[in-house]
């Protein structure tokens, strides 16, 4: 299943165990990963403020696994975030992209189907995404 782009051994090891329908959580540097990611394997990648970004991590993962869906956290006022716009440009029409509010996102992020949770140095608010693995 792996297509080999990411070189982080902890991430690669966890991806190797992912199957169809498993989920990966990528969050910004403000997200309380320790408390809002259930039993997922947790990886803390934040190096400096802003690095790496959520979309940089997403691009690396896209070189390693296929995705069928992406769900982005959205503000309560319904406005589109910069992260959402970037995510739309990365995926083709085969990947279903949706959004949900913060509290609903937190609930989903604690789900038992979240296998991997990655914290980044992302500083943009609502920089959080849940990806669903697709086995081609």
N, C-alpha and C positions, 0 to 999 in steps of 0.2 A: 504494500500500500504506500510506502514512503517513496517520495520522489527526490529526496536529498537536496535541500537548500539550506536548511537551518543546521548550525553546527553545535548548538548547546546540548551537551550530553543528557542533562536532566529532561529537557523538552523532548529530545529525540527518543529517549527511552519510553516516556509516557505516550508519545504519539504512536509508537510501535504497538502498543496495546489497545489503541482506539479502534473501534469498529463503526460500522454504519449506524448513524444516529447518535453517537456519542457527541458530547459538546465540549468546546474549548472557550474559556472566558479570558478576555484580554481587557485590562482595566487601566485607567489613568493613575497617576501617582497619589491622588487624593482618596482613592477607593480603599475601604477597610478590608483588604483581602483576607486577613486572618479570621475575620468574623463573618464575612459574607461570601464564602465560597464553599461551604459545606466540607465534604471529605475529599475534595479535589486535590491532586498533587499541586502544590503551590511553588511557583518560581518567581523570585524577586529580581527583575532585570534592571530596575531603575539605577542608572549610573550617575547621572547629574540631572538637574532640573531640565526637563524637556527631552531627555535622551534615555532610551530610545522612545520614539513615539508609538502610539497604538498602531498606526498604519505601517510603520516600519516593521514592527513585529508581525503584523498581518501579512505583509508581503513575503517575509521569510517563511512563514507557515504555508503560504500558498505554493511555495516551491517544494513543499514536503508532503502535503496532503490535499485532497480535493474537498470542497465544501458544497453543500446543497442549500444552505440557508445561513443568513446573518441577521441578528437582531441587535439593534443599537438602542442605548438608553437615550431618551428624549426629555427635554425640559417640560414642566407642567403646562406651559403656555403653548405647547405644540410647535414651536418654531424649529426649523431644521438647523442642525448643528453643522459645523465645519467637518467634523468626523463623518457624519452621515453622508455629506456630499463627496468626500474622498472615497468612502466605501463604495458608493454607487459607481465610481469610475473604475474601481479595481475588478469588479465582478462582471461577468457577462449576464445575459438575460436568463440563463439557466439557474442562477442562484437567486433564491427568493430573499429579498431584503425587506425587513419590517422594523418597527420600532415599538417601544413601550415606555411607560412612565418609570420614574426612579424606583418607587416602592415595588411595582410589579417586577422590574428588572432584578432588584435585590432578592425577591422571592425565587425567581427563576435561577439566579446565580448560586443559590444554595441547594439546587436540585441534585438528586443522586446521579443524574446523567452527565453532570459536569465532571469530566475526567482530569482536566488540566486547567489551572488558573494562573495567569501570568500578569504580574504587576509591572508597569512600565514607569518611565520618568515623565510621561505625558502630563502637561500642565493645563491643557484645554479642558474646560468643564464638560461633563457628559461624554468623556472620552472612553466609553465602555462598550464592549461588543461581545455577544455570545455567538459562536460559530457552530454549525452542525456539520459533522464529518459525513462525507459521501464516499462510498467505496465504489470505484468505477470498474 
